């Protein structure tokens, strides 16, 4: 795999390595995702849908004529003790190797959505599973789809209220996700030939947590993310270097047309992508990608 040639703008390609499509909880199709990236002047983008790689083929096909490189990816929700953290799998060279496992996770997400709907019904909110499925549009089900159905039905004013009142952790209709440990998520990503990147560590990105994540086998962490303030970025960047990890980042785009989560709002130095390539080469020499 070869990194793109740097452009004349600032001496670097424009890179965003965290985005979602309608294959999970984004609002744009994989094709529209790539078209939006091209309009934003991005050269390299990663599609990292939750628990699914179903959008990758469409995105890759759409990217060719537009001159955009799509980095195949996924985002997994994993557990570190009692706390949920997210892992990005980037540069998946054999996504099919984990497709079956991801299908099982999506089945668990569907069962979770059904339970949330039943709980809301028991609490006097007559939202239907069909309404939630309509919001998902065939993508991997998640709490955002339940939240959107609540907004569409007029039971809450916006997504924030949906989570704050009903769906957030500890709220009346919150349901735990099927449990996947950090090391298990890292293993799945490595089986697909990718790098395991700790997504948006935020204030939790401190040395003790980094030590556990490194012990579980992560390859890197997101330094740049819309949810990180300057102190987060400086601290996480220093710990990435201390533990000899690769830095990453992106807008965490779900379809926003403005604001800090607009596609391309968070950009990465081309040198970071080169470090990804070096880490990939090292990992693939040590551990062959699993064949399906």
Order of alpha helices (4+ residues) and beta strands (2+ residues): beta-alpha-beta-alpha-beta-beta-alpha-alpha-alpha-alpha-alpha-beta-alpha-beta-alpha-beta-alpha
